[in-house]
Amino acid sequence: MSYERLADLPLTVDSVSTEQLERETSSDFVRVTTTVMLAGQNGDGQHVSGLGEDVTYEADEHDRLAETGLPELAGEYTLESFSETVADLDLFPARAPDREEFRNYRRWALESAALDLACRQAETDLASRLDRSLEPVTFVASTRLGDPPTTDRLERLRERVPDLEFKLDPTPEWDRELVEAMDDAVGAENVRILDLKGQYEGTDVDVPADPELYALVLEGFPEAVVEDPALTEETRPLFDDPDVRERVSWDAPIHGREDVEDLPWEPGWLNVKPSRFGSLESLLETIEYCEERDIRLYGGGQFELGVGRGQLQTLAALFYPDAPNDVAPGPYNDPEVGETLPASPLEPPAELDGFRWPSA
């Protein structure tokens, strides 16, 4: 198992610190995240650090973290014992988070920082430790279409990167005219993923189950993966066809292997967002479970602003490089479309260091 190749890596932590990041996004909100740094020394006595990124969505939670700091974690561990230690800690001491999954997000920040530091202290990197090669990473651009929705941003992105493919979030405002306009503007076959966001509850991005919308996009984009439908009495019949079911992917419900096993049918696709899993062990266990069953995977992002984006790209390069990965470099999330944008696929760095891959 992949995790067994990492679990016994020694880890020495001298100190823990955080730094808050902030940036406007193309989805009309200010994204705030926190970089977590674990500092230590390698075998030569040189100072090294491991980085992770807390992608909790509530900005107030990052402000509270800046005030309280993280628990004292100085000490000697293995990666496995560090994970066990973090699992027992309350990483939200000021108050319980609004959403329980935020606990996984913060835990992942610490576990990914620990993996980065442990690899650096051992003077190795994740690819070498797993005995896997880094492959060029195919990515799609995830974007919203505005209010009211138009193809304007899609066309601007395509002007910069002519063969760009997309992950889009259908909303009740979509109609047949818009779907036809998208086909004319970028080609329906270049819309690789449609995120219905039917599995979210109590968030700003919830989209209620809508059989008319589902039927519209299933017909209008016959090759696209359809992510997170809400299965109701009205929508479930749309997914009775095995060929349609094979196109369905799951994201929000997946926090570990058990969640994959509990899905209404064995999936054709899964969106892998490492922060949802919390622990490195759960992430790698789920990836291997899916590999054994030929469940196709693609990477998903959470508007990372720092090291987290490169870590998503690293995992994609190791495990699912040819998929429609929602791990586009940060400039794709900027409010305005830049004059130059990196094209897919992303070439891996000549040398990987620890668990980091600088975003293009």
Secondary structure, 3 states (H helix, E strand, C coil): CCHHHCCCCEEEECEEEEEEEEEECCCCCEEEEEEEEEEEECCCCCEEEEEEEECCCCHHHHHHHHHHCCCCCCEEEEHHHHHHHHHCCCCCCCCCCCCCHHHHHHHHHHHHHHHHHHHHHCCCEHHHHHCCCCCCECECEEECCCCCCCCHHHHHHHHHCCCCCEEECCCCCCCHHHHHHHHHHHCHHHEEEEECCCCCCCCCCCCCCCHHHHHHHHHHCCCCEEECCCCCCCCHHHHCCHHHHHHEEECCCCCCHHHHHCCCCCCCEEEECHHHHCCHHHHHHHHHHHHHCCCEEEECCCCCCCHHHHHHHHHHHHHCCCCCECCCCHHHHCCCCCCCCCCCCECCCCCCEECECCCC
